[in-house]
Amino acid sequence: MGLFDNVNKAVANQQQVNDYNAILQKAGLTVHDLKVANVNGNLTVAGTVPDMATAEKVVATLKTQQGVTQITNLLEMEDLTAKNIKMKVVTKESNLNIRKGPGTEYEIIGKAAHNSSVQLIKRMYNDWYYVKTDAGVEGFCAKNYLEQV
């Protein structure tokens, strides 16, 4: 890799961010800390939005763009730590896997016991939550194994 390859890559990525941010702003949508990468038509989008309705509008808007054939959505909702929302683990009998990222393809970094509680930190768009266990483990888990206390 040449000396300027990393600089050129960073400039290209920033240009993608600027282009997609302009499209979203034109649609009246704001994504804080927007990050995007379009690789062969697969657009990965990350950042923070205020609510699920905004996230859905962002995805719908980006899906209509030329050259976008698929979207990998890593949008997250605002940080909910201060609200101290407790969630109960409602697995059938087993422990809940806490993962490094929002999907089953990510490494398991911890567990939450059946019927225990965890604190909700962030809601992710793709049906995953970012939580913190009583033991202090922070990571992602599928929302269908949790219910609000």
C-alpha positions as CSV (number, residue, x, y, z in Angstrom):
1,M,0.0,0.0,0.0
2,G,1.4,3.4,-1.0
3,L,1.9,6.3,1.2
4,F,-1.2,8.1,-0.1
5,D,-3.6,5.1,-0.3
6,N,-4.9,5.6,3.2
7,V,-5.4,9.3,2.6
8,N,-7.2,8.7,-0.6
9,K,-9.4,6.0,1.0
10,A,-10.3,8.4,3.9
11,V,-11.2,11.2,1.5
12,A,-13.4,8.8,-0.6
13,N,-15.1,7.6,2.6
14,Q,-15.7,11.1,3.7
15,Q,-17.1,12.0,0.3
16,Q,-19.6,9.1,0.7
17,V,-20.6,10.4,4.1
18,N,-21.1,13.9,2.7
19,D,-23.1,12.6,-0.3
20,Y,-25.4,10.4,1.8
21,N,-25.8,13.0,4.5
22,A,-26.9,15.6,1.9
23,I,-29.5,13.1,0.6
24,L,-30.8,12.5,4.1
25,Q,-30.9,16.2,4.9
26,K,-32.9,16.9,1.7
27,A,-35.4,14.3,3.0
28,G,-35.5,16.1,6.4
29,L,-33.6,13.4,8.2
30,T,-30.7,13.7,10.6
31,V,-28.3,11.0,11.6
32,H,-25.8,12.0,14.2
33,D,-22.2,10.7,13.7
34,L,-23.2,9.3,10.3
35,K,-20.9,6.6,8.9
36,V,-21.5,4.9,5.5
37,A,-19.7,2.6,3.2
38,N,-21.0,1.4,-0.1
39,V,-19.1,-1.7,-1.2
40,N,-20.4,-3.2,-4.4
41,G,-24.0,-2.0,-3.8
42,N,-24.1,-3.1,-0.1
43,L,-24.5,0.2,1.8
44,T,-23.6,-0.1,5.5
45,V,-25.0,2.8,7.5
46,A,-24.3,3.6,11.2
47,G,-25.0,6.5,13.5
48,T,-27.5,7.6,16.1
49,V,-31.1,8.5,15.4
50,P,-33.8,9.7,18.0
51,D,-36.3,7.0,17.4
52,M,-37.4,3.9,15.3
53,A,-39.6,6.0,12.9
54,T,-36.5,8.0,11.9
55,A,-34.4,4.9,11.5
56,E,-37.0,3.4,9.2
57,K,-37.2,6.6,7.1
58,V,-33.4,6.7,6.8
59,V,-33.3,3.1,5.5
60,A,-36.2,3.7,3.1
61,T,-34.6,6.8,1.7
62,L,-31.2,5.2,1.3
63,K,-32.7,2.1,-0.4
64,T,-33.9,4.3,-3.2
65,Q,-30.5,5.6,-4.1
66,Q,-28.8,4.5,-7.4
67,G,-26.2,1.9,-6.8
68,V,-27.6,0.6,-3.5
69,T,-28.8,-3.0,-3.8
70,Q,-28.7,-3.9,-0.1
71,I,-28.4,-2.1,3.3
72,T,-26.6,-3.3,6.3
73,N,-28.2,-1.3,9.1
74,L,-26.2,-0.5,12.2
75,L,-28.2,2.5,13.3
76,E,-28.8,2.9,17.0
77,M,-31.2,4.9,19.1
78,E,-30.1,7.5,21.6
79,D,-28.3,6.4,24.8
80,L,-30.9,5.4,27.4
81,T,-28.5,4.8,30.3
82,A,-29.9,7.8,32.3
83,K,-33.4,6.4,32.1
84,N,-32.3,3.2,34.0
85,I,-34.6,0.9,32.1
86,K,-34.5,-2.6,33.4
87,M,-35.2,-5.6,31.2
88,K,-36.0,-9.2,32.3
89,V,-34.3,-12.1,30.5
90,V,-37.2,-14.2,29.2
91,T,-35.3,-17.1,27.5
92,K,-37.1,-20.5,27.8
93,E,-34.6,-21.9,30.3
94,S,-31.1,-21.2,29.1
95,N,-28.9,-18.2,29.6
96,L,-29.0,-15.2,27.2
97,N,-25.9,-14.7,25.1
98,I,-24.4,-11.3,25.2
99,R,-22.5,-10.6,22.0
100,K,-19.8,-8.3,20.7
101,G,-22.0,-6.9,17.9
102,P,-25.7,-6.8,16.9
103,G,-26.0,-10.2,15.3
104,T,-25.5,-14.0,15.9
105,E,-22.3,-13.8,13.8
106,Y,-20.6,-11.9,16.5
107,E,-18.6,-13.5,19.3
108,I,-20.3,-14.3,22.6
109,I,-18.7,-12.2,25.3
110,G,-20.9,-13.0,28.3
111,K,-24.2,-14.4,29.5
112,A,-27.2,-13.2,31.4
113,A,-29.1,-15.8,33.5
114,H,-32.7,-16.8,32.7
115,N,-35.1,-14.6,34.7
116,S,-32.3,-12.1,35.6
117,S,-32.4,-8.5,34.8
118,V,-30.2,-6.3,32.6
119,Q,-30.1,-2.5,32.0
120,L,-31.0,-1.3,28.6
121,I,-28.4,1.1,27.2
122,K,-29.4,1.4,23.6
123,R,-32.0,0.1,21.2
124,M,-30.6,-1.0,17.9
125,Y,-32.6,-0.7,14.7
126,N,-32.2,-4.3,13.7
127,D,-34.1,-5.9,16.7
128,W,-31.0,-6.0,19.0
129,Y,-30.4,-4.2,22.2
130,Y,-27.2,-3.0,23.8
131,V,-27.4,-4.0,27.5
132,K,-25.4,-4.1,30.7
133,T,-25.6,-7.1,33.0
134,D,-25.5,-6.9,36.8
135,A,-21.9,-8.3,36.5
136,G,-20.9,-5.3,34.4
137,V,-20.8,-7.1,31.0
138,E,-21.9,-4.8,28.2
139,G,-22.9,-6.1,24.8
140,F,-25.7,-6.9,22.4
141,C,-28.6,-9.4,22.6
142,A,-31.7,-10.1,20.6
143,K,-34.6,-8.1,21.9
144,N,-37.1,-11.0,21.6
145,Y,-35.4,-12.5,24.7
146,L,-36.1,-9.4,26.9
147,E,-39.2,-7.7,28.3
148,Q,-39.4,-4.5,30.2
149,V,-39.7,-4.8,34.0
